[in-house]
Amino acid sequence: MSAPERIPPRSVTTVDPAAAVLLAQGELTVRGRIREASNAALYCTVTHEGREAACVYKPVAGERPLWDFPDGTLAGREVAAYEVSQAAGWGLVPPTVLRDGPYGEGMCQLWIETAPGAELLALVDAEEPGPGWKAIGFADAGEGRTALLVHADDERLRRLAVFDAVINNADRKGGHLLPTEDGRLYGIDHGVAFNTEDKLRTLLWGWAGEPLTPEALDVLEAMRSALTANGSLTAALTPLITPAEIDATRARVASLLATGVHPQPGTDWPAIPWPPV
């Protein structure tokens, strides 16, 4: 019997139906645990009809209770983020499904190999960011020294900033940004999103208050249509998050279109996740 055909994660797009079928129907084999993760996250391979890929499986049973999110809902929120990414057409989230696995129901997401040396975040000894960078804020650089935390002025990050505003992402850290060798940029770890209260916490504040791009406005308008009562995105989100959370998502999209600008940091919730990486 020939060896399974391995799908290189970097070559699988977020709209590749073969990837979703593989994740949803393939046999999951646990290879190890990702110890840095705050909830149980298992590195696996998934095999189906002669094809194989690496993936991350996060069982609901391994989710830690949170005071501000209902128990057992993080996996569904990760899949909901993928559905919003799909509706946007930006391919920002790797293929993600909700399925049964060795430790019960959980989220299964295609593993993404990152490109070494891609600079998206930096600490600089300056009062203002240099060309090609956007300021986030000042941070403790150790030994009593502060430095300016900056992120790249990158179109891919700007799309993620809009995406995070739509899903109300409460934890956009640097370690959740995965650039690949083919020039793509993926965002991961969206379990704490879609809250009905404003909890946007991100490193991508560099465009705060600036006008949204024409592309972003077009995407948001299409998303508003898809979020109507009978819309395709509403149908995709209904099994994953609550009706109130879908309503809140509609309201965030409407607010972005009404203001036409990237949101400003709130005052009732820490605006930057810590640690930032």
Disulfide bonds with the S-S distance in Angstrom:
none
